[in-house]
Amino acid sequence: MNPNQSDLPNYPTNRDRSDDDTERDNGDELGSLAQGAREQKINSARNLLLVVGILTLAINGFMLTNIDNEIDGELKKLNVSRAQVPPSKIQEVQNLGFMVYGVGVALGVLFLIFAALVRSFPVPITISGLVVYVVAVLGFAAIDPASLARGLIFKIFIIVGLISSLRAAVAYERER
């Protein structure tokens, strides 16, 4: 055996590689790290859509089942018994409640669907989630202006999170 040879495998060292190869590998590593960070943002978008969907579904589902108690509470504030209100008016208010809270339940389900699809279609789903959320907030504010102020910090957090996720989704799509 030659004294300069070894039984160990011969792995290339940085001295055996050109500067172009090293730069390309570093670029690949940086690109991979950036893509990994964007994937984390997509996961954050999914988690955000899941939280919005679950909360929207739970709150509106509860309100949907609580319509009669809500009506009774409002009548009590007015010092009016249910017997004093025509049944057709009670039915009208119940129908309105079913419609409003039913839309809320449907929105919750839609956000859960968005959460399930965001990894496959990051940009369109994130845009859709943001638009649906903003339209829903404004729609509920049109029905009850005070609802805009309730949970304002939470609403801002969601909008900022979805905008941030949208930026990451656009970058993620470019790298695919």
C-alpha positions as CSV (number, residue, x, y, z in Angstrom):
1,M,0.0,0.0,0.0
2,N,1.2,3.4,-0.9
3,P,2.0,5.5,2.2
4,N,0.1,8.5,0.7
5,Q,-3.1,6.4,0.3
6,S,-5.6,5.5,3.0
7,D,-8.3,2.9,3.4
8,L,-10.7,5.8,4.3
9,P,-13.1,7.1,1.6
10,N,-12.0,10.2,-0.2
11,Y,-14.5,12.9,0.4
12,P,-14.1,16.2,-1.5
13,T,-13.0,19.1,0.6
14,N,-13.7,22.8,-0.1
15,R,-10.2,22.9,-1.6
16,D,-11.3,20.4,-4.2
17,R,-14.3,22.5,-5.2
18,S,-14.5,25.7,-7.2
19,D,-15.7,28.9,-5.6
20,D,-18.8,28.7,-8.0
21,D,-19.8,25.4,-6.5
22,T,-19.5,26.7,-2.9
23,E,-21.5,29.9,-3.7
24,R,-24.2,27.8,-5.4
25,D,-24.4,25.5,-2.4
26,N,-24.6,28.4,0.0
27,G,-27.3,30.0,-2.2
28,D,-29.2,26.7,-2.2
29,E,-28.9,26.5,1.5
30,L,-30.1,30.1,2.0
31,G,-33.0,29.5,-0.5
32,S,-33.9,26.4,1.4
33,L,-33.9,28.2,4.7
34,A,-36.0,31.0,3.2
35,Q,-38.4,28.5,1.8
36,G,-38.6,26.8,5.1
37,A,-39.4,30.1,6.8
38,R,-42.1,30.7,4.3
39,E,-43.6,27.3,4.9
40,Q,-43.7,28.1,8.6
41,K,-45.7,31.3,7.6
42,I,-48.1,29.2,5.6
43,N,-48.5,26.9,8.6
44,S,-49.2,30.1,10.7
45,A,-51.8,31.1,8.1
46,R,-53.4,27.6,8.5
47,N,-53.4,27.9,12.2
48,L,-54.8,31.4,12.1
49,L,-57.6,30.2,9.8
50,L,-58.3,27.2,12.0
51,V,-58.6,29.5,15.1
52,V,-60.9,31.9,13.3
53,G,-63.0,29.0,12.0
54,I,-63.3,27.3,15.3
55,L,-64.1,30.4,17.2
56,T,-66.6,31.7,14.6
57,L,-68.3,28.3,14.5
58,A,-68.4,27.9,18.3
59,I,-69.6,31.4,19.1
60,N,-72.2,31.5,16.3
61,G,-73.3,27.9,17.0
62,F,-73.8,28.8,20.7
63,M,-75.7,32.0,19.8
64,L,-77.9,30.0,17.3
65,T,-78.9,27.7,20.1
66,N,-79.4,30.5,22.5
67,I,-81.8,32.7,20.4
68,D,-84.8,32.3,22.7
69,N,-82.8,33.2,25.8
70,E,-81.5,36.2,24.0
71,I,-85.0,37.3,23.1
72,D,-86.2,36.8,26.6
73,G,-83.3,38.8,28.0
74,E,-84.0,41.7,25.6
75,L,-87.7,41.6,26.6
76,K,-86.8,41.6,30.2
77,K,-84.7,44.8,29.7
78,L,-87.8,46.4,28.2
79,N,-90.0,45.2,31.1
80,V,-92.1,43.3,28.6
81,S,-93.3,39.7,29.0
82,R,-93.3,37.3,26.0
83,A,-97.1,37.1,26.3
84,Q,-97.4,40.8,25.5
85,V,-95.6,40.5,22.2
86,P,-97.4,39.0,19.2
87,P,-96.1,35.6,18.3
88,S,-95.5,36.7,14.7
89,K,-93.0,39.3,16.0
90,I,-91.2,36.8,18.1
91,Q,-91.0,34.5,15.1
92,E,-89.7,37.3,13.0
93,V,-86.9,38.0,15.5
94,Q,-86.1,34.3,15.8
95,N,-85.9,34.0,12.0
96,L,-83.6,37.0,11.8
97,G,-81.4,35.5,14.6
98,F,-81.3,32.1,12.7
99,M,-80.3,33.9,9.6
100,V,-77.5,36.0,11.2
101,Y,-76.1,33.3,13.3
102,G,-76.5,30.7,10.5
103,V,-74.4,32.9,8.3
104,G,-71.8,33.0,11.1
105,V,-71.8,29.2,11.4
106,A,-71.4,28.9,7.6
107,L,-68.4,31.4,7.8
108,G,-66.8,29.3,10.5
109,V,-67.1,26.2,8.3
110,L,-65.7,28.2,5.4
111,F,-62.6,29.2,7.4
112,L,-62.1,25.6,8.4
113,I,-62.2,24.7,4.7
114,F,-59.7,27.5,4.0
115,A,-57.4,26.1,6.7
116,A,-57.5,22.7,5.1
117,L,-56.7,24.1,1.6
118,V,-54.1,26.8,2.4
119,R,-51.1,24.6,1.9
120,S,-52.3,23.5,-1.6
121,F,-53.4,26.9,-2.8
122,P,-51.6,29.5,-0.5
123,V,-52.2,32.7,-2.4
124,P,-55.8,32.3,-3.5
125,I,-56.9,30.8,-0.1
126,T,-55.1,33.5,1.9
127,I,-56.6,36.3,-0.2
128,S,-60.0,34.7,0.1
129,G,-59.6,34.3,3.9
130,L,-58.6,37.9,4.2
131,V,-61.4,39.2,2.0
132,V,-64.1,37.0,3.6
133,Y,-63.0,38.0,7.1
134,V,-63.0,41.8,6.4
135,V,-66.3,41.6,4.6
136,A,-67.8,39.6,7.5
137,V,-66.5,42.1,10.0
138,L,-68.0,45.0,8.0
139,G,-71.2,43.1,7.4
140,F,-71.8,42.4,11.1
141,A,-70.9,46.0,11.8
142,A,-73.6,47.1,9.4
143,I,-76.1,45.0,11.4
144,D,-74.7,46.0,14.8
145,P,-72.2,48.9,14.7
146,A,-71.0,48.1,18.3
147,S,-69.7,44.7,17.1
148,L,-66.9,46.5,15.3
149,A,-65.5,47.7,18.7
150,R,-66.0,44.3,20.4
151,G,-62.8,42.4,20.0
152,L,-61.1,45.1,18.0
153,I,-57.6,44.1,19.0
154,F,-58.3,40.5,18.1
155,K,-59.7,41.6,14.7
156,I,-56.7,43.7,14.0
157,F,-54.4,40.8,15.0
158,I,-56.2,38.5,12.5
159,I,-56.1,41.0,9.7
160,V,-52.4,41.7,10.2
161,G,-51.7,38.0,10.5
162,L,-53.5,37.3,7.2
163,I,-51.7,40.1,5.4
164,S,-48.4,38.8,6.7
165,S,-49.4,35.3,5.6
166,L,-50.3,36.6,2.2
167,R,-46.9,38.1,1.7
168,A,-45.3,34.8,2.7
169,A,-47.7,32.9,0.4
170,V,-46.7,35.1,-2.6
171,A,-43.0,34.5,-1.9
172,Y,-43.7,30.7,-1.4
173,E,-45.5,30.5,-4.7
174,R,-42.6,32.2,-6.5
175,E,-40.1,29.7,-5.1
176,R,-42.2,26.6,-6.0
